[in-house]
Amino acid sequence: MRYREKRFCDNVDGVNFRVEGKYDIPMIYPEKWVPCEWISFNFCKTKDNRERYGVHFFIDDYQFERLWRKWKTYEELLKQFSAVMTPDFSIYTNYPVAVQIMNHYKKHFVGACLQNAGLRVYPTISWSDENSYEWCFDGEPVGGTVCVSSVGTQKNPVARKLFKRGYDAMCERLQPETIIFYGDVPKDCKGNIVRIVAFQEKFREVKTDDFT
């Protein structure tokens, strides 16, 4: 165990968590995969039978920015669901590196706080280019369940290569037991993959049904 993995940090809400890496990223502990259906965070308050569902954040950042600022406000609501992914704050390649790192920290801050509160938390793994590998896996659990999204990465050849390289790096470093995959699964992506149909696909299915 590295020195930084032994360090603890108190955040402003009084939650004590372990941190890892150069930027003191809050650590998330591995969780076993529990099958469930998935909805996005913006539908949480109106969903019935919440124990059947997990909550994902593969939506625009502005729709869950409030969770970073007031996570405690949503704790009791999210506890009613089977599982929660960490919020997918964007780390696009054209973002300044400082913003990318801050968004990675925000993701782990919220995830560590919710896990500390007793929720089943699955980390959403994301990266930008190869340089981000120096920090984008800090705080992530080894050997548990992780989540990734391929949405927006497969049409552009450069983005497709960046996604595959990051995916392979994730598998090598984290050795996930289960990979929850949001969107199309490229044929060369290996692992124990559980696929979630992306909203765009559901929308296309509805539009097609309208004309059949």
Secondary structure, DSSP 8 states (H G I E B T S, - for coil): --GGGG-EEE-TTS-EEEEETTTTEE----------EEEEGGGGGG-SSGGGEEEE--S-GGGTHHHHH-HHHHHHHHTTSSEEE-------TTS-HHHHHHHHHHHHHHHHHHHHTT--EE-B----SGGGGGTTTTT--SSSEEEEE-TTSSSSHHHHHHHHHHHHHHHHHH--SEEEEES---TT--SSEEEE--HHHHHHHHHHHHT-
